[in-house]
Amino acid sequence: MVSDAEVVRDYERWFLSPFGMYVDEKEKELLINSMRFKRGERVLEIGCGTGRYVQYLSELELDVVGVEPVYEMAKRALQKSTIKKEQIIISSYEKIPVGDNSFENVIFMHSFAFSMDKIQAIKEAYRIASKKIGIGFLNKHSLTTIFKVKERKEVYKDAMPLCGREIKKMIEIALSDKKGEYSIGINYTLYLPINIAYLFPFIDDFLENINLPFGDFGMVVIKKNK
């Protein structure tokens, strides 16, 4: 029987393959282009797992803290030499021990699909963020769904399948008392089957500009109006 630790280890190792590195690059690119962080801003990642994005965003000179409910995941993140103890909070997604508007940005990178109470998770993210909330998700309407690699299937087998339209509806329900206070944008990437996409990056670049809702990875951004 394969343990959860082995599944996560294999998933992280997959990112060292040529197509894994390409996926990682495109997902990070979409995050940066969608959120448009400014140097020094505070970013809270909800569901930080083993700390991959905490590391990455810290390298970009952002002030990053990760929230992770699973102790084993948080422990692995803290084993990384570049992550400090104060950068990881062990907490559920729905009740995080930080103040209102205490971070400019809040992000979910794949983790929103695992939330037990998605409406409350959105409310909590909105409470904490002073500027933007980003929700990165694997798109259930992706053109490449049947080509998903084994490592991704294993890690996300317990995650709720999502699409941009469904997340937008959840946001409208969660923030029903805040109409007019925010705007929503959705962008997509990774349109080709992962095992060949890295060979033809110009095709993904072209389809991103068209922004059809069929990319393998999407990013919903909630922007608070000033």
Short mmCIF file of the C-alpha atoms (twelve columns), coordinates in Angstrom:
data_MODEL
# 
_entry.id   MODEL 
# 
loop_
_atom_site.group_PDB 
_atom_site.id 
_atom_site.type_symbol 
_atom_site.label_atom_id 
_atom_site.label_alt_id 
_atom_site.label_comp_id 
_atom_site.label_asym_id 
_atom_site.label_seq_id 
_atom_site.Cartn_x 
_atom_site.Cartn_y 
_atom_site.Cartn_z 
_atom_site.pdbx_PDB_model_num 
ATOM 1   C CA . MET A 1   0.000   0.000  0.000   1 
ATOM 2   C CA . VAL A 2   1.378   3.428  -0.983  1 
ATOM 3   C CA . SER A 3   1.457   5.983  1.833   1 
ATOM 4   C CA . ASP A 4   0.437   9.649  1.511   1 
ATOM 5   C CA . ALA A 5   4.067   10.584 2.210   1 
ATOM 6   C CA . GLU A 6   5.202   8.498  -0.768  1 
ATOM 7   C CA . VAL A 7   2.551   10.050 -3.017  1 
ATOM 8   C CA . VAL A 8   3.683   13.568 -2.097  1 
ATOM 9   C CA . ARG A 9   7.352   12.625 -2.524  1 
ATOM 10  C CA . ASP A 10  6.674   11.223 -5.999  1 
ATOM 11  C CA . TYR A 11  4.674   14.335 -6.904  1 
ATOM 12  C CA . GLU A 12  7.494   16.648 -5.825  1 
ATOM 13  C CA . ARG A 13  10.002  14.493 -7.715  1 
ATOM 14  C CA . TRP A 14  7.803   14.722 -10.824 1 
ATOM 15  C CA . PHE A 15  8.467   18.469 -10.916 1 
ATOM 16  C CA . LEU A 16  12.098  17.661 -11.727 1 
ATOM 17  C CA . SER A 17  11.089  15.991 -15.011 1 
ATOM 18  C CA . PRO A 18  11.077  18.102 -18.225 1 
ATOM 19  C CA . PHE A 19  7.268   18.292 -18.392 1 
ATOM 20  C CA . GLY A 20  6.997   18.748 -14.617 1 
ATOM 21  C CA . MET A 21  9.332   21.737 -14.783 1 
ATOM 22  C CA . TYR A 22  7.288   23.151 -17.652 1 
ATOM 23  C CA . VAL A 23  4.037   22.819 -15.688 1 
ATOM 24  C CA . ASP A 24  5.660   24.455 -12.668 1 
ATOM 25  C CA . GLU A 25  6.914   27.345 -14.800 1 
ATOM 26  C CA . LYS A 26  3.520   27.959 -16.437 1 
ATOM 27  C CA . GLU A 27  1.580   27.810 -13.160 1 
ATOM 28  C CA . LYS A 28  4.002   30.236 -11.502 1 
ATOM 29  C CA . GLU A 29  3.834   32.502 -14.538 1 
ATOM 30  C CA . LEU A 30  0.039   32.586 -14.382 1 
ATOM 31  C CA . LEU A 31  0.132   33.322 -10.643 1 
ATOM 32  C CA . ILE A 32  2.540   36.248 -11.073 1 
ATOM 33  C CA . ASN A 33  0.753   37.700 -14.119 1 
ATOM 34  C CA . SER A 34  -2.658  37.392 -12.452 1 
ATOM 35  C CA . MET A 35  -1.771  38.724 -8.992  1 
ATOM 36  C CA . ARG A 36  0.840   41.330 -10.005 1 
ATOM 37  C CA . PHE A 37  2.517   41.371 -6.605  1 
ATOM 38  C CA . LYS A 38  4.682   44.323 -5.595  1 
ATOM 39  C CA . ARG A 39  8.035   43.757 -3.948  1 
ATOM 40  C CA . GLY A 40  7.750   43.598 -0.163  1 
ATOM 41  C CA . GLU A 41  4.024   42.866 -0.085  1 
ATOM 42  C CA . ARG A 42  2.737   40.343 2.427   1 
ATOM 43  C CA . VAL A 43  1.313   37.122 0.959   1 
ATOM 44  C CA . LEU A 44  -0.578  34.428 2.865   1 
ATOM 45  C CA . GLU A 45  -0.745  31.062 1.115   1 
ATOM 46  C CA . ILE A 46  -3.632  28.932 2.399   1 
ATOM 47  C CA . GLY A 47  -2.800  25.255 2.032   1 
ATOM 48  C CA . CYS A 48  0.949   25.667 1.536   1 
ATOM 49  C CA . GLY A 49  1.696   21.929 1.693   1 
ATOM 50  C CA . THR A 50  5.436   21.304 1.725   1 
ATOM 51  C CA . GLY A 51  6.235   24.975 1.133   1 
ATOM 52  C CA . ARG A 52  7.033   25.090 -2.590  1 
ATOM 53  C CA . TYR A 53  5.329   28.437 -3.133  1 
ATOM 54  C CA . VAL A 54  6.446   29.852 0.219   1 
ATOM 55  C CA . GLN A 55  10.009  29.305 -1.000  1 
ATOM 56  C CA . TYR A 56  9.378   30.633 -4.489  1 
ATOM 57  C CA . LEU A 57  7.590   33.828 -3.460  1 
ATOM 58  C CA . SER A 58  10.151  34.530 -0.735  1 
ATOM 59  C CA . GLU A 59  12.839  34.423 -3.423  1 
ATOM 60  C CA . LEU A 60  10.893  37.174 -5.216  1 
ATOM 61  C CA . GLU A 61  11.305  39.380 -2.115  1 
ATOM 62  C CA . LEU A 62  7.744   38.990 -0.907  1 
ATOM 63  C CA . ASP A 63  6.921   38.572 2.783   1 
ATOM 64  C CA . VAL A 64  5.306   35.123 2.725   1 
ATOM 65  C CA . VAL A 65  3.510   33.028 5.351   1 
ATOM 66  C CA . GLY A 66  1.950   29.633 4.691   1 
ATOM 67  C CA . VAL A 67  -1.055  28.028 6.387   1 
ATOM 68  C CA . GLU A 68  -1.212  24.227 6.423   1 
ATOM 69  C CA . PRO A 69  -3.688  22.040 8.357   1 
ATOM 70  C CA . VAL A 70  -1.765  18.763 7.930   1 
ATOM 71  C CA . TYR A 71  1.053   18.509 10.471  1 
ATOM 72  C CA . GLU A 72  3.188   16.172 8.333   1 
ATOM 73  C CA . MET A 73  3.076   18.638 5.433   1 
ATOM 74  C CA . ALA A 74  3.940   21.597 7.653   1 
ATOM 75  C CA . LYS A 75  6.798   19.615 9.195   1 
ATOM 76  C CA . ARG A 76  8.240   18.888 5.765   1 
ATOM 77  C CA . ALA A 77  8.017   22.579 4.843   1 
ATOM 78  C CA . LEU A 78  9.932   23.521 7.993   1 
ATOM 79  C CA . GLN A 79  12.674  21.048 7.119   1 
ATOM 80  C CA . LYS A 80  13.587  23.247 4.156   1 
ATOM 81  C CA . SER A 81  16.503  25.483 5.069   1 
ATOM 82  C CA . THR A 82  15.042  28.563 3.368   1 
ATOM 83  C CA . ILE A 83  11.755  28.491 5.341   1 
ATOM 84  C CA . LYS A 84  11.687  30.005 8.828   1 
ATOM 85  C CA . LYS A 85  9.541   28.715 11.679  1 
ATOM 86  C CA . GLU A 86  7.453   31.899 11.745  1 
ATOM 87  C CA . GLN A 87  6.550   31.403 8.077   1 
ATOM 88  C CA . ILE A 88  4.359   28.359 8.724   1 
ATOM 89  C CA . ILE A 89  1.051   28.349 10.626  1 
ATOM 90  C CA . ILE A 90  -0.691  25.054 11.381  1 
ATOM 91  C CA . SER A 91  -4.381  25.853 11.017  1 
ATOM 92  C CA . SER A 92  -7.550  24.982 9.132   1 
ATOM 93  C CA . TYR A 93  -8.432  27.028 6.053   1 
ATOM 94  C CA . GLU A 94  -11.636 28.311 7.593   1 
ATOM 95  C CA . LYS A 95  -10.369 29.920 10.823  1 
ATOM 96  C CA . ILE A 96  -6.863  31.362 10.575  1 
ATOM 97  C CA . PRO A 97  -5.281  33.141 13.563  1 
ATOM 98  C CA . VAL A 98  -4.304  36.393 11.816  1 
ATOM 99  C CA . GLY A 99  -5.915  39.837 11.815  1 
ATOM 100 C CA . ASP A 100 -8.277  41.494 9.338   1 
ATOM 101 C CA . ASN A 101 -6.507  42.972 6.285   1 
ATOM 102 C CA . SER A 102 -3.176  41.751 7.684   1 
ATOM 103 C CA . PHE A 103 -1.864  40.594 4.273   1 
ATOM 104 C CA . GLU A 104 -2.114  42.437 0.964   1 
ATOM 105 C CA . ASN A 105 -2.650  39.153 -0.856  1 
ATOM 106 C CA . VAL A 106 -4.051  35.712 -0.037  1 
ATOM 107 C CA . ILE A 107 -3.575  32.769 -2.404  1 
ATOM 108 C CA . PHE A 108 -4.692  29.172 -2.766  1 
ATOM 109 C CA . MET A 109 -2.464  27.188 -5.143  1 
ATOM 110 C CA . HIS A 110 -4.420  23.979 -5.888  1 
ATOM 111 C CA . SER A 111 -5.399  23.786 -2.208  1 
ATOM 112 C CA . PHE A 112 -8.891  25.321 -2.502  1 
ATOM 113 C CA . ALA A 113 -10.145 22.031 -3.966  1 
ATOM 114 C CA . PHE A 114 -9.376  20.327 -0.630  1 
ATOM 115 C CA . SER A 115 -11.229 22.829 1.591   1 
ATOM 116 C CA . MET A 116 -13.959 21.243 3.708   1 
ATOM 117 C CA . ASP A 117 -16.036 24.446 3.693   1 
ATOM 118 C CA . LYS A 118 -15.275 26.436 0.563   1 
ATOM 119 C CA . ILE A 119 -17.727 29.242 1.271   1 
ATOM 120 C CA . GLN A 120 -16.163 29.886 4.687   1 
ATOM 121 C CA . ALA A 121 -12.656 29.594 3.220   1 
ATOM 122 C CA . ILE A 122 -13.496 32.388 0.764   1 
ATOM 123 C CA . LYS A 123 -14.927 34.541 3.546   1 
ATOM 124 C CA . GLU A 124 -11.795 34.004 5.626   1 
ATOM 125 C CA . ALA A 125 -9.471  34.836 2.726   1 
ATOM 126 C CA . TYR A 126 -11.471 38.002 2.005   1 
ATOM 127 C CA . ARG A 127 -11.265 39.011 5.674   1 
ATOM 128 C CA . ILE A 128 -7.484  38.667 5.687   1 
ATOM 129 C CA . ALA A 129 -6.608  40.194 2.293   1 
ATOM 130 C CA . SER A 130 -6.475  43.959 1.878   1 
ATOM 131 C CA . LYS A 131 -6.006  43.826 -1.917  1 
ATOM 132 C CA . LYS A 132 -6.390  40.497 -3.749  1 
ATOM 133 C CA . ILE A 133 -7.273  36.828 -3.357  1 
ATOM 134 C CA . GLY A 134 -5.999  34.325 -5.917  1 
ATOM 135 C CA . ILE A 135 -7.482  30.831 -6.298  1 
ATOM 136 C CA . GLY A 136 -5.391  28.504 -8.470  1 
ATOM 137 C CA . PHE A 137 -7.203  25.319 -9.500  1 
ATOM 138 C CA . LEU A 138 -7.033  22.273 -11.743 1 
ATOM 139 C CA . ASN A 139 -9.802  22.776 -14.282 1 
ATOM 140 C CA . LYS A 140 -12.292 19.922 -14.603 1 
ATOM 141 C CA . HIS A 141 -13.203 21.225 -18.073 1 
ATOM 142 C CA . SER A 142 -9.612  21.055 -19.291 1 
ATOM 143 C CA . LEU A 143 -9.152  19.782 -22.839 1 
ATOM 144 C CA . THR A 144 -6.352  17.591 -21.456 1 
ATOM 145 C CA . THR A 145 -8.208  15.900 -18.582 1 
ATOM 146 C CA . ILE A 146 -7.753  12.409 -20.020 1 
ATOM 147 C CA . PHE A 147 -4.006  13.038 -20.344 1 
ATOM 148 C CA . LYS A 148 -3.349  13.953 -16.702 1 
ATOM 149 C CA . VAL A 149 -0.214  12.233 -15.468 1 
ATOM 150 C CA . LYS A 150 -0.297  9.598  -12.740 1 
ATOM 151 C CA . GLU A 151 1.431   11.760 -10.113 1 
ATOM 152 C CA . ARG A 152 -1.148  14.543 -10.389 1 
ATOM 153 C CA . LYS A 153 -4.050  12.092 -10.360 1 
ATOM 154 C CA . GLU A 154 -2.787  10.525 -7.135  1 
ATOM 155 C CA . VAL A 155 -2.283  13.796 -5.274  1 
ATOM 156 C CA . TYR A 156 -5.649  15.262 -6.309  1 
ATOM 157 C CA . LYS A 157 -7.791  12.120 -6.113  1 
ATOM 158 C CA . ASP A 158 -9.512  13.421 -2.941  1 
ATOM 159 C CA . ALA A 159 -9.952  16.959 -4.257  1 
ATOM 160 C CA . MET A 160 -13.272 18.354 -5.449  1 
ATOM 161 C CA . PRO A 161 -13.236 18.852 -9.259  1 
ATOM 162 C CA . LEU A 162 -13.672 22.541 -10.053 1 
ATOM 163 C CA . CYS A 163 -14.144 24.979 -12.907 1 
ATOM 164 C CA . GLY A 164 -13.971 28.750 -13.019 1 
ATOM 165 C CA . ARG A 165 -17.736 29.210 -13.276 1 
ATOM 166 C CA . GLU A 166 -18.322 27.156 -10.121 1 
ATOM 167 C CA . ILE A 167 -15.704 29.047 -8.143  1 
ATOM 168 C CA . LYS A 168 -17.187 32.355 -9.264  1 
ATOM 169 C CA . LYS A 169 -20.610 31.205 -8.041  1 
ATOM 170 C CA . MET A 170 -19.118 30.219 -4.663  1 
ATOM 171 C CA . ILE A 171 -17.536 33.661 -4.387  1 
ATOM 172 C CA . GLU A 172 -20.849 35.368 -5.112  1 
ATOM 173 C CA . ILE A 173 -22.528 33.304 -2.376  1 
ATOM 174 C CA . ALA A 174 -19.738 33.845 0.162   1 
ATOM 175 C CA . LEU A 175 -19.579 37.598 -0.486  1 
ATOM 176 C CA . SER A 176 -23.281 38.208 -1.078  1 
ATOM 177 C CA . ASP A 177 -23.237 41.077 1.432   1 
ATOM 178 C CA . LYS A 178 -20.317 42.778 -0.328  1 
ATOM 179 C CA . LYS A 179 -21.685 43.363 -3.829  1 
ATOM 180 C CA . GLY A 180 -19.894 46.194 -5.580  1 
ATOM 181 C CA . GLU A 181 -16.882 45.926 -3.278  1 
ATOM 182 C CA . TYR A 182 -14.860 43.586 -5.515  1 
ATOM 183 C CA . SER A 183 -14.289 42.374 -9.069  1 
ATOM 184 C CA . ILE A 184 -13.479 38.884 -10.392 1 
ATOM 185 C CA . GLY A 185 -11.116 37.842 -13.185 1 
ATOM 186 C CA . ILE A 186 -10.267 34.343 -14.474 1 
ATOM 187 C CA . ASN A 187 -7.296  33.264 -16.601 1 
ATOM 188 C CA . TYR A 188 -6.067  29.873 -17.841 1 
ATOM 189 C CA . THR A 189 -2.888  28.125 -18.959 1 
ATOM 190 C CA . LEU A 190 -1.650  24.645 -20.010 1 
ATOM 191 C CA . TYR A 191 -3.932  23.803 -22.921 1 
ATOM 192 C CA . LEU A 192 -1.875  20.980 -24.419 1 
ATOM 193 C CA . PRO A 193 -1.400  17.486 -22.930 1 
ATOM 194 C CA . ILE A 194 1.313   17.855 -20.299 1 
ATOM 195 C CA . ASN A 195 3.573   15.187 -21.808 1 
ATOM 196 C CA . ILE A 196 4.009   17.186 -25.033 1 
ATOM 197 C CA . ALA A 197 3.289   20.787 -23.965 1 
ATOM 198 C CA . TYR A 198 6.897   21.557 -23.060 1 
ATOM 199 C CA . LEU A 199 7.908   20.770 -26.648 1 
ATOM 200 C CA . PHE A 200 5.516   23.376 -28.115 1 
ATOM 201 C CA . PRO A 201 5.351   26.250 -25.569 1 
ATOM 202 C CA . PHE A 202 4.344   28.785 -28.238 1 
ATOM 203 C CA . ILE A 203 0.967   27.035 -28.614 1 
ATOM 204 C CA . ASP A 204 0.165   27.445 -24.917 1 
ATOM 205 C CA . ASP A 205 1.313   31.088 -25.109 1 
ATOM 206 C CA . PHE A 206 -1.051  31.715 -28.037 1 
ATOM 207 C CA . LEU A 207 -4.042  30.029 -26.381 1 
ATOM 208 C CA . GLU A 208 -3.424  31.908 -23.110 1 
ATOM 209 C CA . ASN A 209 -3.944  35.177 -24.979 1 
ATOM 210 C CA . ILE A 210 -7.302  33.940 -26.262 1 
ATOM 211 C CA . ASN A 211 -8.122  32.799 -22.688 1 
ATOM 212 C CA . LEU A 212 -10.506 29.994 -23.545 1 
ATOM 213 C CA . PRO A 213 -11.834 28.325 -20.348 1 
ATOM 214 C CA . PHE A 214 -10.290 24.933 -21.179 1 
ATOM 215 C CA . GLY A 215 -6.731  25.185 -19.848 1 
ATOM 216 C CA . ASP A 216 -5.590  22.542 -17.369 1 
ATOM 217 C CA . PHE A 217 -4.825  25.188 -14.718 1 
ATOM 218 C CA . GLY A 218 -6.853  28.291 -13.938 1 
ATOM 219 C CA . MET A 219 -6.511  31.296 -11.663 1 
ATOM 220 C CA . VAL A 220 -9.483  33.188 -10.243 1 
ATOM 221 C CA . VAL A 221 -8.593  36.592 -8.825  1 
ATOM 222 C CA . ILE A 222 -10.818 38.555 -6.474  1 
ATOM 223 C CA . LYS A 223 -9.720  42.173 -6.413  1 
ATOM 224 C CA . LYS A 224 -11.029 44.444 -3.686  1 
ATOM 225 C CA . ASN A 225 -12.175 47.829 -4.962  1 
ATOM 226 C CA . LYS A 226 -10.486 50.781 -3.310  1 
# 
